[in-house]
Amino acid sequence: MPSFQKRPRIPQELIMDNIAKKKITCNINKILQELLGLDNIPSEQNLQECGLTSLYTIILIARIEERFEINFEDSELIFDNFSTFEKIILTVQNNSCIRLHQMTDRRE
């Protein structure tokens, strides 16, 4: 008779972090698609090479703050934090104002 091993239990915090990151990723991807008209941007792609100008960066930041109901600190508003898809996700994820229930898909 085969013996079945019980799967290790995944901590709830890890599951919630993963859900939050997926929601952040999805929403950031939608914003970048709206702004730059590009799909499937590689996570480490320099967004300036994709057309992200300084004006688009300001619009990007405003849309992120609106979508996630957050306000970035002045110290977070450096171009490097918004230079790649992955850095944007990390900047949003690290923002202390984010709550999972605030991350909802909004249709414009």
PyMOL commands that set and color helices and strands:
alter all, ss='L'
color gray80, all
select helices_A, chain A and resi 12-36+47-50+54-68+74-76+79-82+85-94+100-102
alter helices_A, ss='H'
color red, helices_A
deselect
rebuild
show_as cartoon
